[in-house]
Amino acid sequence: MDIKQLKYLDTLVQTGNFTKAAERLNIAQPALSQSIKRLEQELGVTLVDRGANRITKSLSLTAEGQALHQHAKLIINQLAQAEAHIKAMANLTKGEVRLAVPGMLGSFYLPSRLMAFRHKYPDLKLSLFEGGTRDTLRMLQQEEVDIAIITAKDLTDEFDSHLLLKEQMVVAVGKHHPLAKCTSVSLEAFFEHELVLFKQGYFHREWMLKQAERLGLEVNIAFETNLINLIKQVVAQEYGITSVLEMAIESHDNICTKPFSPPVFLDLHIAWKKQRPIDQADKAFVSFLLQNR
């Protein structure tokens, strides 16, 4: 049994006889009759009562034929819906972009770009998942999202990717903090002060702790939170200093930013799994981000 046979049966019911059905299907009437007979043989039942209504030439279905026709209508309708859905996705009138991003990018880099993308593709759904870099990587690996923004060091052979941006990591201090007078800050000088850090699972924390370990220095963590605005308030009130992407500090934050010496840059890539090709909606989003970096 195939979809063509089911469509033949449905057309037969709609038109009421083999001749009209064959005309609508643009096939020969004997070919239609043979197709229905083969279907009956495959199922081992009679679908059409050929002895009924000989005078009016209006066909009648058996009980089995009526039952099969009900299933046929559902299948034909679902097939049409599936075809329409896929075509709509190909034409970017339907689809969903599931994206995981590190916290700072979700708060400071993406909002304006997401709104611009939404304006260009109003029928596409955007689902944004924000968290630490470990969360972002895990969600991509476990296919909870289709694409993600991850650090260069997290790239492996399982991913396809494009470099999205290279952003400087800076020291963030209060306006009256002693380091505010410096033109740049060494790692050794940075670790002399109380720090405000993201909790475990964030690249910035991992990076800073590794640098301290490499230098054989102690880390004095005064405050931990994943809330970037709270981190900035703590720094502005000079209860500690931190390191963030340069984009995270805005003019109204009452915070000074200083480059590390030597400068430190973070490469961020937009990535997806090779074994799970992204669809048209995701491709459109990736292309849009790369064009609007």
C-alpha positions as CSV (number, residue, x, y, z in Angstrom):
1,M,0.0,0.0,0.0
2,D,1.4,3.4,-1.0
3,I,0.3,7.0,-0.9
4,K,-0.7,6.9,-4.6
5,Q,-3.2,4.1,-4.0
6,L,-4.7,6.0,-1.1
7,K,-5.0,9.2,-3.2
8,Y,-6.7,7.1,-5.9
9,L,-9.2,5.7,-3.4
10,D,-9.9,9.2,-2.0
11,T,-10.5,10.6,-5.5
12,L,-12.8,7.7,-6.3
13,V,-14.9,8.5,-3.3
14,Q,-15.0,12.2,-4.1
15,T,-16.1,11.7,-7.7
16,G,-18.4,8.8,-7.1
17,N,-17.3,6.5,-10.0
18,F,-14.2,5.2,-11.8
19,T,-14.7,7.2,-15.0
20,K,-14.8,10.6,-13.3
21,A,-12.0,9.7,-10.9
22,A,-9.7,8.6,-13.8
23,E,-10.4,11.9,-15.6
24,R,-9.5,13.9,-12.5
25,L,-6.4,11.9,-11.9
26,N,-5.5,12.1,-15.6
27,I,-5.0,8.4,-16.0
28,A,-6.8,5.6,-18.0
29,Q,-9.9,4.2,-16.3
30,P,-8.6,0.6,-16.6
31,A,-5.3,1.6,-14.8
32,L,-7.3,3.1,-11.9
33,S,-9.4,-0.1,-11.6
34,Q,-6.3,-2.3,-11.6
35,S,-4.7,-0.1,-8.9
36,I,-7.7,-0.5,-6.7
37,K,-7.8,-4.2,-7.3
38,R,-4.2,-4.6,-6.4
39,L,-4.8,-2.6,-3.2
40,E,-7.7,-5.0,-2.3
41,Q,-5.4,-8.0,-3.0
42,E,-2.6,-6.6,-0.8
43,L,-5.0,-6.1,2.1
44,G,-7.1,-9.3,1.4
45,V,-10.4,-7.4,1.5
46,T,-13.0,-5.9,-0.8
47,L,-13.0,-2.1,-0.7
48,V,-15.5,-1.2,-3.4
49,D,-18.9,-2.9,-3.8
50,R,-19.0,-3.1,-7.5
51,G,-22.5,-4.7,-7.6
52,A,-24.2,-1.8,-5.8
53,N,-25.9,1.1,-7.6
54,R,-25.5,-0.2,-11.1
55,I,-28.3,2.0,-12.4
56,T,-26.9,5.3,-11.1
57,K,-23.3,4.1,-11.6
58,S,-22.5,5.5,-8.2
59,L,-19.9,3.5,-6.3
60,S,-20.3,2.2,-2.7
61,L,-17.5,1.3,-0.3
62,T,-17.6,-1.7,1.9
63,A,-17.1,-1.4,5.6
64,E,-13.4,-2.1,5.1
65,G,-13.3,0.5,2.3
66,Q,-14.9,3.1,4.5
67,A,-12.5,2.4,7.3
68,L,-9.5,2.6,4.9
69,H,-10.8,5.8,3.4
70,Q,-10.9,7.5,6.8
71,H,-7.3,6.6,7.3
72,A,-6.4,7.7,3.8
73,K,-7.9,11.2,4.3
74,L,-5.8,11.6,7.5
75,I,-2.6,10.4,5.8
76,I,-3.2,12.6,2.7
77,N,-3.8,15.6,4.9
78,Q,-0.8,15.1,7.0
79,L,1.4,14.6,4.0
80,A,0.1,17.9,2.5
81,Q,0.8,19.6,5.8
82,A,4.3,18.2,6.0
83,E,5.1,19.3,2.4
84,A,3.7,22.8,3.1
85,H,5.7,23.0,6.3
86,I,9.0,22.0,4.7
87,K,8.5,24.3,1.8
88,A,7.7,27.1,4.2
89,M,10.9,26.4,6.1
90,A,12.9,26.4,2.9
91,N,11.3,29.8,2.0
92,L,12.0,31.1,5.6
93,T,8.3,31.6,6.4
94,K,8.5,29.0,9.1
95,G,11.2,27.6,11.4
96,E,12.9,28.0,14.7
97,V,16.4,29.1,15.6
98,R,17.6,27.5,18.9
99,L,20.7,29.3,20.0
100,A,22.9,29.0,23.2
101,V,25.1,31.9,24.1
102,P,27.5,32.9,27.0
103,G,25.9,35.4,29.4
104,M,27.8,38.6,28.4
105,L,27.0,38.1,24.7
106,G,23.4,37.5,25.4
107,S,23.2,40.7,27.4
108,F,25.4,43.1,25.4
109,Y,26.2,41.8,21.9
110,L,23.1,40.0,20.7
111,P,20.0,42.1,21.6
112,S,20.2,44.6,18.8
113,R,21.1,41.9,16.3
114,L,18.3,39.7,17.4
115,M,15.8,42.5,16.9
116,A,17.2,43.3,13.5
117,F,17.1,39.6,12.5
118,R,13.5,39.3,13.8
119,H,12.6,42.4,11.7
120,K,14.0,40.8,8.6
121,Y,12.5,37.4,9.2
122,P,9.3,38.1,11.2
123,D,7.9,34.5,10.8
124,L,10.9,32.7,12.3
125,K,10.9,31.9,16.0
126,L,14.0,32.7,18.1
127,S,14.7,30.6,21.2
128,L,17.7,31.9,23.1
129,F,19.4,30.0,25.9
130,E,21.8,32.0,28.0
131,G,24.4,30.6,30.5
132,G,28.0,29.9,31.2
133,T,30.4,28.8,28.5
134,R,30.2,25.2,29.9
135,D,26.4,25.3,29.7
136,T,26.6,26.6,26.1
137,L,29.0,23.8,25.1
138,R,27.0,21.1,26.8
139,M,23.7,22.2,25.2
140,L,25.3,22.1,21.8
141,Q,26.9,18.7,22.3
142,Q,23.7,17.2,23.6
143,E,21.7,18.8,20.7
144,E,19.5,20.8,23.1
145,V,20.2,23.7,20.7
146,D,21.1,23.8,17.0
147,I,23.8,26.4,17.1
148,A,25.9,28.0,19.9
149,I,28.5,30.6,20.4
150,I,31.5,29.0,22.0
151,T,35.2,29.8,22.7
152,A,37.9,28.9,20.3
153,K,39.4,26.4,22.9
154,D,36.1,24.5,22.9
155,L,36.2,23.8,19.1
156,T,36.7,20.2,18.3
157,D,36.4,18.1,15.1
158,E,32.8,17.4,15.9
159,F,31.9,21.0,15.0
160,D,31.6,23.3,12.0
161,S,32.1,26.9,12.9
162,H,32.9,30.5,11.8
163,L,34.8,33.1,13.8
164,L,32.2,35.5,15.0
165,L,34.2,38.1,16.9
166,K,37.5,38.7,18.7
167,E,36.9,40.7,21.9
168,Q,39.4,42.1,24.3
169,M,39.3,41.0,28.0
170,V,39.8,44.0,30.2
171,V,40.2,44.7,33.9
172,A,37.1,46.5,35.3
173,V,37.7,48.7,38.4
174,G,35.8,51.5,40.2
175,K,36.6,55.1,39.2
176,H,38.6,55.8,42.4
177,H,40.3,52.4,42.6
178,P,44.2,52.6,42.6
179,L,44.3,50.6,39.3
180,A,42.1,53.3,37.6
181,K,45.2,55.4,37.2
182,C,47.1,52.7,35.3
183,T,47.3,52.6,31.5
184,S,47.4,48.7,31.7
185,V,47.4,46.0,34.3
186,S,49.6,43.0,34.6
187,L,48.2,39.7,35.7
188,E,50.4,39.9,38.8
189,A,48.9,43.3,39.7
190,F,45.4,42.1,39.0
191,F,45.7,39.2,41.5
192,E,46.9,41.5,44.3
193,H,43.3,42.7,44.7
194,E,40.0,41.2,45.9
195,L,38.1,39.8,42.9
196,V,34.5,39.6,41.9
197,L,34.0,36.4,39.8
198,F,31.4,34.5,37.9
199,K,30.6,31.1,39.4
200,Q,32.0,27.8,38.1
201,G,31.0,27.1,34.5
202,Y,32.1,30.5,33.1
203,F,35.1,30.9,30.8
204,H,36.3,34.1,32.6
205,R,36.5,32.3,35.9
206,E,38.3,29.3,34.4
207,W,40.7,31.5,32.6
208,M,41.6,33.7,35.6
209,L,42.1,30.8,37.9
210,K,44.4,29.1,35.4
211,Q,46.5,32.2,35.0
212,A,46.9,32.5,38.8
213,E,47.9,28.8,39.0
214,R,50.4,29.3,36.2
215,L,51.9,32.2,38.0
216,G,51.8,30.5,41.4
217,L,49.6,33.2,42.9
218,E,46.8,33.1,45.4
219,V,43.3,34.2,44.3
220,N,41.3,36.3,46.7
221,I,37.6,35.8,45.7
222,A,35.5,38.4,47.6
223,F,32.2,37.9,45.7
224,E,30.7,35.3,43.3
225,T,27.6,35.7,41.1
226,N,26.5,35.0,37.6
227,L,24.5,38.3,37.4
228,I,26.6,40.7,35.3
229,N,24.7,43.8,36.5
230,L,25.4,42.8,40.1
231,I,29.1,42.3,39.3
232,K,29.2,45.8,37.8
233,Q,27.6,47.3,40.9
234,V,30.0,45.6,43.2
235,V,32.9,46.8,41.1
236,A,31.5,50.4,40.8
237,Q,31.3,50.5,44.6
238,E,34.9,49.3,44.8
239,Y,34.2,46.1,46.8
240,G,36.4,44.3,44.3
241,I,37.6,44.2,40.7
242,T,36.9,41.8,37.9
243,S,37.7,41.0,34.3
244,V,35.0,41.0,31.6
245,L,34.7,41.4,27.8
246,E,35.1,45.0,26.9
247,M,31.6,45.1,25.5
248,A,30.1,44.5,28.9
249,I,31.1,47.9,30.3
250,E,28.9,50.9,29.3
251,S,29.5,54.6,29.7
252,H,26.9,55.0,32.5
253,D,28.4,52.1,34.7
254,N,30.8,54.4,36.6
255,I,33.6,51.8,35.9
256,C,37.0,52.2,34.4
257,T,38.4,49.5,32.0
258,K,42.1,48.8,31.6
259,P,43.7,46.4,29.1
260,F,45.9,43.6,30.5
261,S,49.6,43.8,29.8
262,P,50.1,42.0,27.5
263,P,46.6,42.4,26.0
264,V,44.3,39.4,26.1
265,F,41.7,38.6,23.4
266,L,39.0,36.0,23.4
267,D,37.9,34.4,20.1
268,L,34.3,33.5,19.9
269,H,32.9,31.2,17.2
270,I,29.4,30.4,16.1
271,A,29.2,26.6,15.8
272,W,27.0,23.6,15.1
273,K,27.5,19.8,15.0
274,K,28.7,18.3,11.8
275,Q,26.6,15.2,12.1
276,R,23.4,17.3,12.5
277,P,23.3,19.8,9.5
278,I,21.5,23.0,10.3
279,D,18.3,24.0,8.6
280,Q,17.5,27.0,6.4
281,A,16.4,29.1,9.4
282,D,19.7,28.5,11.3
283,K,21.7,29.1,8.1
284,A,19.9,32.5,7.7
285,F,20.7,33.4,11.3
286,V,24.4,32.4,11.0
287,S,24.7,34.4,7.8
288,F,23.0,37.4,9.3
289,L,25.3,37.4,12.3
290,L,28.4,37.1,10.2
291,Q,27.2,40.0,8.0
292,N,26.5,42.2,11.1
293,R,29.5,41.5,13.3
